[in-house]
Amino acid sequence: MSNSRIRVRFAPSPTGPLHIGGVRTALYNYLFAKKNGGDFLLRIEDTDQTRFVEGAEEYIMNSLKWCGINWDEGPDKNTSFGPYRQSERKEMYKKYAVQLLDSGNAYYAFDTSEELDEMRKKLEADKTKQPQYDCHSRKEMKNSLTLSSSEVDELLNSNTPYVIRFKMPEDFIIEFDDLIRGHIKVNSSTLDDKVLFKSDGMPTYHLANVVDDYLMQITHVIRGEEWLPSAPLHVMLYKSFGWTDKMPDFAHLPLLLKPDGNGKLSKRDGDRLGFPVFPMKWTDPKSGEVSSGYKESGYFPDAFINMLALMGWNPGTEQEIFSMDELVNEFSIERVNKSGAKFDPEKAKWFNHKYLLNKNNEEIANLFANIVKEKGFDISINNLVKLVSLVKDRVNFVHELWDQLSFFFIPPQTYDEKTVKGKWKENTAEILTKTIDVLNSISNFSVQEIDKVLHEFMEQNQIPAGQLMIGLRISMVGEGKGPDLKEIMAYLGKEEVAKRIQRAVSING
């Protein structure tokens, strides 16, 4: 489409929470618009009122904001192209449906649901390849193509329920170019006569989205692969309206696949394998079921976006860590893959780990402070900065810091049985008791002094380093892991270290 300014839209339906596949679609639209100095629109496609879910629209908007995907136009940012909810635009769609009726590209269909069921059963019984309402079966149905004009008028005047269907031409080759999938050809005879306007006075997605894209001057339609089968109809609608010079370029994105690569990623996969498939926590308004989100699971929004960007798009380099600005600069539709992208939960954690490492210790400490406070401790930020620096490289999420650092706040209540059994020797208690006096002799209880005094003590008494150090570590931490032992002891202080040694000796003997 030739338009001086790029305009793209993300058009979700408020039928539930936003799947991460939807977030990726929004992201690619956003990146494409910003890369090309264009506009990114958010449009809410709520024509199907039967599937409307309370709170879903707000959830979609909050999720995009958390991700840093900000729209230029949308329900809360109206311009001359608004409104941006299809339910608020419904008055305008009827005239376009009538325009197609008048041009012979659409027709009234008065078939009841029972008649439609009967048609499908008959076609299935006849072993018809595609049992659908199409250029063949419509000739046997109750519509304005088979009825006389007076019969049609009578049905309309008596308020008989009807739909308006698109009249798909017979044996016509529909051709269009997809920016990801190349040149596409479809024979119109394989397609059904889709409903464009429903009996409830609302348009279907097909009519509304084409009309809206035209009126909002959308230049590129970047959407999921599941919409590819609908693209030929949309191309035909542009032709039927005489809008071919305004038809947008299409790009159909690859699917996000299950971790094993077999099929589309679903909420069920996340529940089964223990990872979120929604950007934020979602509470179903009817069932009350709560689904986890990336935000509440501890992911940084920029890490989440970085991970999603690389699921289907390849920068062509070895670089994996990108800021949003870098993604904008590097993104191109040409480097989007045709094949589906397998979701890797471990890779998602890896991205978060990388972002956590890149954040300064003070920022992480401020986030961790909330967790420490919830646990009932009041520790200065300076001390938390020190603690964070000791274990930051061992965690993927801020909330995991507590598991790594809890012994700084709460002395060990139990001691790891396996470690004690394997490492606590007969004379460990005796050595540790003597160590208390050695440590008490230090005036400046620093890492350097602790290290120096302990080395002298081990040399003078011919004590194996491993035996003393593991005994001290069990005493301080309760198990055989943790950050640098001298750092732990220096932080705890002389008095607390002595108390912990005494307790460990009294319990482990």
C-alpha positions as CSV (number, residue, x, y, z in Angstrom):
1,M,0.0,0.0,0.0
2,S,1.4,3.4,-0.9
3,N,1.0,5.8,2.0
4,S,3.6,8.3,3.1
5,R,3.1,7.4,6.8
6,I,3.2,3.8,8.2
7,R,0.2,3.0,10.3
8,V,-0.3,-0.4,12.1
9,R,-2.8,-1.7,14.6
10,F,-3.0,-4.3,17.3
11,A,-6.7,-5.4,17.5
12,P,-7.4,-7.9,20.3
13,S,-10.8,-9.1,21.3
14,P,-11.8,-8.7,25.0
15,T,-12.7,-12.4,25.3
16,G,-10.2,-13.2,28.1
17,P,-6.6,-12.5,29.1
18,L,-3.9,-11.6,26.6
19,H,-1.8,-14.6,25.6
20,I,1.9,-14.1,25.2
21,G,1.4,-14.8,21.5
22,G,-0.8,-11.7,21.4
23,V,1.8,-9.7,23.2
24,R,4.4,-10.7,20.6
25,T,2.0,-9.6,17.8
26,A,1.5,-6.2,19.5
27,L,5.3,-6.0,20.0
28,Y,6.1,-6.7,16.3
29,N,3.5,-4.1,15.3
30,Y,5.0,-1.6,17.7
31,L,8.6,-2.2,16.6
32,F,7.7,-2.0,12.9
33,A,5.8,1.3,13.5
34,K,8.6,2.9,15.5
35,K,11.4,1.7,13.2
36,N,9.6,3.4,10.3
37,G,8.5,6.5,12.1
38,G,4.9,5.5,12.0
39,D,1.8,5.1,14.3
40,F,0.8,2.2,16.4
41,L,-2.9,1.9,17.1
42,L,-4.8,-0.2,19.7
43,R,-8.2,-1.2,18.6
44,I,-10.6,-3.3,20.6
45,E,-12.5,-5.7,18.4
46,D,-15.6,-6.4,20.6
47,T,-18.2,-7.1,17.9
48,D,-18.9,-10.6,19.3
49,Q,-20.8,-9.6,22.4
50,T,-21.6,-13.2,23.4
51,R,-17.9,-13.8,24.1
52,F,-17.2,-10.5,25.9
53,V,-15.5,-11.0,29.3
54,E,-15.7,-8.5,32.0
55,G,-12.3,-6.9,32.8
56,A,-10.6,-8.3,29.7
57,E,-10.2,-4.9,27.9
58,E,-8.6,-3.3,31.0
59,Y,-6.3,-6.3,31.4
60,I,-5.1,-6.1,27.8
61,M,-4.3,-2.4,28.2
62,N,-2.6,-2.8,31.6
63,S,-0.5,-5.7,30.2
64,L,0.7,-3.7,27.2
65,K,1.6,-0.8,29.5
66,W,3.6,-3.1,31.8
67,C,5.5,-4.4,28.8
68,G,6.3,-0.8,27.6
69,I,4.3,-1.2,24.4
70,N,2.6,2.2,24.3
71,W,0.1,3.0,21.6
72,D,-0.2,6.3,19.8
73,E,-4.0,6.0,19.3
74,G,-6.5,3.9,21.1
75,P,-9.6,3.9,23.3
76,D,-8.0,6.3,25.8
77,K,-6.2,8.4,23.1
78,N,-8.9,9.3,20.6
79,T,-8.1,11.2,17.4
80,S,-10.1,11.8,14.3
81,F,-9.7,8.1,13.4
82,G,-11.7,7.0,16.5
83,P,-13.6,5.6,18.2
84,Y,-11.3,2.6,18.8
85,R,-13.9,0.1,20.1
86,Q,-15.8,-1.6,17.4
87,S,-18.9,-1.7,19.6
88,E,-18.9,2.2,19.5
89,R,-18.6,2.1,15.7
90,K,-21.4,-0.3,14.9
91,E,-23.7,2.2,13.3
92,M,-21.2,2.7,10.4
93,Y,-20.8,-1.0,9.4
94,K,-24.4,-1.5,8.1
95,K,-23.9,0.9,5.3
96,Y,-20.8,-0.9,4.1
97,A,-22.7,-4.2,4.2
98,V,-25.5,-2.6,2.1
99,Q,-22.9,-1.2,-0.3
100,L,-21.8,-4.8,-1.0
101,L,-25.4,-5.9,-1.4
102,D,-26.0,-3.2,-3.9
103,S,-22.9,-4.1,-5.9
104,G,-23.8,-7.7,-6.0
105,N,-20.9,-8.8,-3.9
106,A,-23.1,-9.9,-0.9
107,Y,-26.5,-11.3,-0.4
108,Y,-29.2,-11.9,2.3
109,A,-29.4,-15.4,3.8
110,F,-32.5,-16.3,5.7
111,D,-31.6,-19.9,6.6
112,T,-32.4,-21.1,10.1
113,S,-29.9,-23.0,12.2
114,E,-31.8,-26.2,11.6
115,E,-31.6,-25.7,7.8
116,L,-27.9,-25.0,8.1
117,D,-27.4,-28.2,10.1
118,E,-29.4,-30.2,7.5
119,M,-27.3,-28.7,4.7
120,R,-24.0,-29.8,6.4
121,K,-25.3,-33.3,7.1
122,K,-26.4,-33.7,3.5
123,L,-23.1,-32.5,2.2
124,E,-21.2,-34.8,4.5
125,A,-23.4,-37.7,3.5
126,D,-22.6,-36.9,-0.2
127,K,-18.9,-37.0,0.8
128,T,-18.5,-33.4,-0.3
129,K,-14.8,-32.4,0.2
130,Q,-15.8,-29.1,2.0
131,P,-19.2,-29.3,3.6
132,Q,-19.8,-25.5,3.8
133,Y,-22.0,-22.7,2.7
134,D,-20.3,-21.7,-0.6
135,C,-20.6,-21.0,-4.3
136,H,-22.1,-24.5,-4.8
137,S,-24.3,-25.1,-1.8
138,R,-25.8,-21.5,-1.7
139,K,-27.8,-22.4,-4.8
140,E,-29.9,-24.8,-2.7
141,M,-30.4,-22.5,0.3
142,K,-32.9,-19.8,1.3
143,N,-31.2,-16.5,0.3
144,S,-31.6,-13.5,-2.0
145,L,-29.8,-15.4,-4.8
146,T,-32.4,-18.2,-4.9
147,L,-35.5,-16.2,-3.9
148,S,-37.4,-13.7,-6.0
149,S,-37.1,-10.0,-5.1
150,S,-40.7,-9.9,-3.8
151,E,-40.0,-12.9,-1.6
152,V,-36.9,-11.2,-0.2
153,D,-38.8,-8.0,0.4
154,E,-41.6,-9.9,2.2
155,L,-39.1,-11.7,4.5
156,L,-37.3,-8.4,5.3
157,N,-40.6,-6.5,5.9
158,S,-41.8,-9.3,8.3
159,N,-38.5,-9.0,10.3
160,T,-37.4,-12.5,9.5
161,P,-33.9,-13.0,11.0
162,Y,-31.2,-12.8,8.3
163,V,-27.5,-12.5,7.9
164,I,-25.5,-10.9,5.1
165,R,-23.0,-13.2,3.4
166,F,-20.2,-12.4,1.1
167,K,-20.7,-13.8,-2.4
168,M,-17.4,-15.5,-3.1
169,P,-16.9,-15.8,-6.9
170,E,-16.6,-19.2,-8.5
171,D,-13.2,-20.4,-9.8
172,F,-11.4,-17.2,-9.3
173,I,-7.7,-17.1,-8.4
174,I,-7.1,-14.8,-5.4
175,E,-3.5,-13.6,-5.3
176,F,-1.6,-11.4,-2.8
177,D,1.8,-11.0,-1.3
178,D,2.6,-11.7,2.3
179,L,5.7,-10.0,3.6
180,I,6.7,-13.2,5.5
181,R,5.3,-16.0,3.4
182,G,5.7,-14.6,-0.1
183,H,3.2,-14.9,-3.0
184,I,0.0,-16.6,-2.1
185,K,-2.6,-18.0,-4.5
186,V,-6.0,-19.4,-3.5
187,N,-8.9,-20.6,-5.7
188,S,-12.1,-18.9,-4.6
189,S,-14.1,-22.1,-5.1
190,T,-12.4,-23.6,-2.0
191,L,-13.7,-20.8,0.2
192,D,-17.1,-20.4,1.9
193,D,-19.4,-17.4,1.8
194,K,-18.6,-15.9,5.1
195,V,-21.2,-14.1,7.2
196,L,-20.4,-10.3,7.2
197,F,-23.3,-9.0,9.1
198,K,-25.1,-11.0,11.8
199,S,-28.8,-11.1,12.8
200,D,-28.1,-9.2,16.0
201,G,-27.2,-6.1,13.9
202,M,-23.4,-6.5,14.6
203,P,-20.8,-7.0,11.9
204,T,-18.5,-10.0,12.0
205,Y,-14.8,-9.7,12.5
206,H,-14.2,-9.9,8.7
207,L,-16.3,-6.9,7.7
208,A,-15.5,-4.8,10.7
209,N,-11.7,-5.2,10.5
210,V,-11.5,-4.5,6.8
211,V,-13.7,-1.4,7.1
212,D,-11.8,-0.2,10.1
213,D,-8.4,-0.8,8.6
214,Y,-9.5,1.2,5.5
215,L,-11.0,4.1,7.5
216,M,-8.1,4.2,9.9
217,Q,-5.7,4.2,7.0
218,I,-3.8,1.1,8.1
219,T,-0.9,0.4,5.8
220,H,0.3,-2.9,7.2
221,V,-1.7,-5.7,8.8
222,I,0.8,-7.7,11.0
223,R,-1.1,-10.5,12.7
224,G,-0.9,-14.2,13.8
225,E,-0.7,-17.1,11.4
226,E,-4.2,-18.2,12.4
227,W,-5.6,-15.4,10.3
228,L,-3.9,-16.5,7.1
229,P,-7.0,-18.5,6.0
230,S,-9.1,-15.3,6.3
231,A,-6.7,-13.2,4.2
232,P,-8.1,-14.2,0.8
233,L,-11.6,-13.1,1.9
234,H,-10.2,-9.8,3.2
235,V,-8.4,-9.3,-0.2
236,M,-11.7,-9.9,-1.9
237,L,-13.5,-7.4,0.3
238,Y,-10.9,-4.7,-0.6
239,K,-11.6,-5.6,-4.3
240,S,-15.3,-5.5,-3.9
241,F,-15.3,-2.1,-2.2
242,G,-13.0,-0.7,-4.9
243,W,-10.3,-0.1,-2.3
244,T,-7.4,-2.1,-3.9
245,D,-5.1,1.0,-4.0
246,K,-5.6,1.3,-0.2
247,M,-5.2,-2.4,0.6
248,P,-2.6,-2.9,3.4
249,D,0.4,-5.1,3.1
250,F,-0.1,-8.4,5.0
251,A,2.4,-10.2,7.2
252,H,1.3,-13.4,9.0
253,L,3.5,-14.2,12.0
254,P,4.6,-17.7,12.9
255,L,2.9,-19.5,15.9
256,L,4.4,-19.8,19.4
257,L,4.7,-23.5,19.9
258,K,4.7,-25.8,22.9
259,P,8.2,-26.5,24.4
260,D,8.3,-29.8,22.6
261,G,7.3,-28.1,19.3
262,N,4.1,-30.1,18.8
263,G,1.3,-27.6,18.5
264,K,0.4,-24.1,19.6
265,L,1.4,-23.0,23.1
266,S,-1.7,-23.0,25.4
267,K,-2.5,-22.1,29.0
268,R,-2.8,-25.9,29.6
269,D,0.9,-26.3,28.7
270,G,1.8,-23.6,31.1
271,D,-0.3,-25.2,33.9
272,R,1.2,-28.6,33.2
273,L,4.8,-27.5,33.0
274,G,4.8,-24.7,35.5
275,F,5.2,-21.5,33.6
276,P,2.9,-18.5,32.8
277,V,1.4,-17.9,29.4
278,F,-0.1,-14.5,30.3
279,P,1.9,-11.3,30.9
280,M,0.1,-10.5,34.1
281,K,-2.0,-12.5,36.7
282,W,-5.6,-13.0,35.5
283,T,-8.6,-13.9,37.6
284,D,-11.5,-15.3,35.7
285,P,-14.5,-13.2,36.6
286,K,-16.9,-16.2,36.4
287,S,-15.0,-19.2,37.8
288,G,-12.6,-17.2,40.1
289,E,-9.7,-19.3,38.7
290,V,-6.4,-17.4,39.0
291,S,-3.8,-17.8,36.2
292,S,-0.2,-16.8,36.9
293,G,1.5,-14.0,35.0
294,Y,5.1,-13.1,34.1
295,K,4.9,-9.9,36.2
296,E,3.9,-11.7,39.4
297,S,6.3,-14.5,38.7
298,G,9.2,-12.0,39.1
299,Y,10.1,-11.2,35.4
300,F,11.3,-7.8,34.5
301,P,9.2,-6.4,31.7
302,D,12.2,-5.6,29.6
303,A,13.5,-9.2,30.0
304,F,10.1,-10.6,29.1
305,I,9.9,-8.4,25.9
306,N,13.5,-9.2,24.9
307,M,12.7,-12.9,25.2
308,L,9.4,-12.6,23.2
309,A,11.1,-10.5,20.4
310,L,13.5,-13.4,19.6
311,M,10.7,-15.9,19.4
312,G,10.1,-15.7,15.6
313,W,12.5,-12.9,14.7
314,N,16.2,-13.3,14.1
315,P,18.5,-10.2,14.2
316,G,21.1,-12.0,12.0
317,T,23.8,-11.7,14.6
318,E,24.9,-13.5,17.8
319,Q,23.4,-10.7,20.0
320,E,20.7,-11.8,22.4
321,I,20.3,-8.9,24.8
322,F,18.4,-5.9,23.4
323,S,16.8,-2.9,25.0
324,M,13.5,-1.7,23.5
325,D,15.4,1.1,21.6
326,E,17.8,-1.5,20.2
327,L,14.9,-3.7,19.1
328,V,13.3,-0.8,17.3
329,N,16.6,-0.1,15.5
330,E,17.2,-3.7,14.5
331,F,13.7,-5.0,13.8
332,S,12.7,-5.9,10.2
333,I,9.8,-8.0,8.9
334,E,12.2,-9.6,6.5
335,R,13.9,-11.4,9.4
336,V,10.7,-12.8,10.8
337,N,10.7,-16.6,10.4
338,K,8.0,-18.6,8.6
339,S,8.1,-21.6,10.9
340,G,6.8,-21.6,14.5
341,A,9.0,-20.7,17.4
342,K,9.3,-23.2,20.3
343,F,8.8,-21.7,23.7
344,D,11.6,-22.5,26.1
345,P,10.8,-21.8,29.8
346,E,14.4,-22.2,30.8
347,K,15.5,-19.6,28.2
348,A,12.9,-17.2,29.6
349,K,14.5,-17.5,33.0
350,W,18.0,-17.1,31.4
351,F,16.8,-13.7,30.0
352,N,15.6,-12.6,33.4
353,H,18.9,-13.7,35.0
354,K,20.8,-11.6,32.5
355,Y,18.7,-8.5,33.1
356,L,19.0,-9.0,36.9
357,L,22.8,-9.1,36.6
358,N,22.8,-5.9,34.5
359,K,20.8,-4.0,37.0
360,N,22.8,-2.2,39.8
361,N,22.8,-3.7,43.3
362,E,20.9,-0.7,44.7
363,E,18.0,-1.2,42.3
364,I,17.8,-4.9,43.2
365,A,18.2,-4.2,46.9
366,N,15.2,-1.8,46.7
367,L,13.1,-4.4,45.1
368,F,14.3,-7.1,47.6
369,A,13.5,-4.7,50.5
370,N,9.8,-5.2,50.0
371,I,10.2,-9.0,50.5
372,V,12.5,-8.5,53.5
373,K,9.9,-6.2,55.0
374,E,7.1,-8.7,54.4
375,K,9.1,-11.3,56.3
376,G,9.2,-8.9,59.3
377,F,12.7,-7.5,59.1
378,D,13.8,-3.9,58.9
379,I,17.3,-3.7,57.3
380,S,19.0,-0.7,55.8
381,I,19.4,-0.4,52.1
382,N,23.1,-0.2,52.4
383,N,23.2,-3.6,54.1
384,L,20.8,-5.1,51.6
385,V,23.1,-3.8,48.8
386,K,25.9,-5.7,50.4
387,L,23.9,-8.9,50.7
388,V,22.6,-8.7,47.1
389,S,26.1,-8.3,45.8
390,L,27.1,-11.7,47.4
391,V,24.4,-13.8,45.6
392,K,23.1,-11.9,42.7
393,D,24.7,-14.2,40.2
394,R,23.0,-17.3,41.7
395,V,19.4,-16.3,41.1
396,N,17.0,-15.7,38.2
397,F,14.5,-13.6,40.1
398,V,14.5,-11.1,43.0
399,H,12.2,-13.2,45.1
400,E,14.8,-16.1,44.9
401,L,17.2,-13.9,46.9
402,W,15.4,-14.8,50.1
403,D,16.2,-18.5,49.6
404,Q,19.9,-17.5,49.2
405,L,20.0,-14.9,52.0
406,S,17.4,-15.9,54.6
407,F,20.2,-17.3,57.0
408,F,21.5,-13.7,57.4
409,F,18.2,-12.8,59.0
410,I,17.2,-16.1,60.7
411,P,19.9,-18.4,62.4
412,P,19.7,-22.0,61.1
413,Q,17.0,-23.9,63.0
414,T,18.0,-27.2,61.5
415,Y,21.2,-28.5,59.8
416,D,21.3,-30.4,56.5
417,E,21.5,-34.0,57.5
418,K,23.4,-35.2,54.5
419,T,26.1,-32.5,54.9
420,V,26.5,-33.0,58.6
421,K,26.7,-36.8,58.2
422,G,29.4,-36.5,55.5
423,K,31.4,-33.5,56.7
424,W,31.0,-33.2,60.5
425,K,33.9,-35.2,61.9
426,E,34.4,-36.5,65.5
427,N,36.6,-33.6,66.5
428,T,34.8,-30.9,64.5
429,A,32.9,-29.7,67.6
430,E,36.2,-29.4,69.6
431,I,37.9,-27.4,66.7
432,L,34.9,-25.1,66.4
433,T,34.8,-24.4,70.1
434,K,38.5,-23.4,70.0
435,T,37.7,-21.2,67.0
436,I,35.3,-19.1,69.0
437,D,38.2,-17.8,71.2
438,V,40.4,-17.2,68.0
439,L,37.6,-15.2,66.4
440,N,37.0,-13.2,69.6
441,S,40.6,-12.1,69.6
442,I,39.9,-10.1,66.4
443,S,39.5,-6.4,67.1
444,N,38.5,-5.4,63.5
445,F,36.1,-8.2,62.5
446,S,36.6,-7.8,58.7
447,V,36.9,-10.3,55.9
448,Q,40.7,-9.8,55.7
449,E,41.2,-10.2,59.5
450,I,39.0,-13.3,59.7
451,D,40.8,-14.9,56.7
452,K,44.2,-14.1,58.3
453,V,43.4,-15.4,61.8
454,L,41.7,-18.6,60.6
455,H,44.7,-19.5,58.3
456,E,47.1,-19.0,61.2
457,F,44.9,-21.1,63.5
458,M,44.7,-24.0,60.9
459,E,48.5,-23.9,60.3
460,Q,49.4,-23.8,64.0
461,N,47.1,-26.7,64.8
462,Q,47.5,-28.7,61.6
463,I,43.7,-28.6,60.9
464,P,42.6,-29.4,57.4
465,A,41.1,-26.3,55.8
466,G,38.1,-28.3,54.5
467,Q,37.1,-29.6,57.9
468,L,37.1,-26.2,59.7
469,M,35.5,-24.3,56.8
470,I,32.7,-26.7,56.3
471,G,32.1,-26.8,60.0
472,L,31.9,-23.0,60.1
473,R,29.6,-23.0,57.1
474,I,27.2,-25.5,58.6
475,S,27.2,-23.4,61.7
476,M,26.4,-20.1,59.9
477,V,24.1,-21.3,57.1
478,G,22.8,-24.7,58.2
479,E,24.0,-26.4,55.0
480,G,27.0,-26.7,52.8
481,K,26.3,-23.9,50.4
482,G,26.1,-20.1,50.3
483,P,28.4,-17.1,49.4
484,D,31.9,-16.5,50.6
485,L,32.1,-17.7,54.2
486,K,34.3,-14.8,55.5
487,E,31.8,-12.4,54.0
488,I,29.0,-14.1,55.9
489,M,30.9,-14.0,59.2
490,A,32.0,-10.4,58.7
491,Y,28.4,-9.3,58.1
492,L,26.9,-11.3,61.0
493,G,29.5,-9.9,63.5
494,K,31.6,-11.5,66.2
495,E,28.8,-12.1,68.7
496,E,26.3,-13.7,66.3
497,V,29.1,-15.9,64.8
498,A,29.9,-17.2,68.3
499,K,26.3,-17.9,69.1
500,R,25.8,-19.8,65.9
501,I,28.9,-21.9,66.4
502,Q,27.8,-22.8,70.0
503,R,24.3,-23.8,68.8
504,A,25.7,-26.0,66.0
505,V,28.1,-27.7,68.4
506,S,25.4,-28.3,71.0
507,I,23.1,-29.9,68.4
508,N,25.6,-31.8,66.1
509,G,27.9,-32.8,68.9
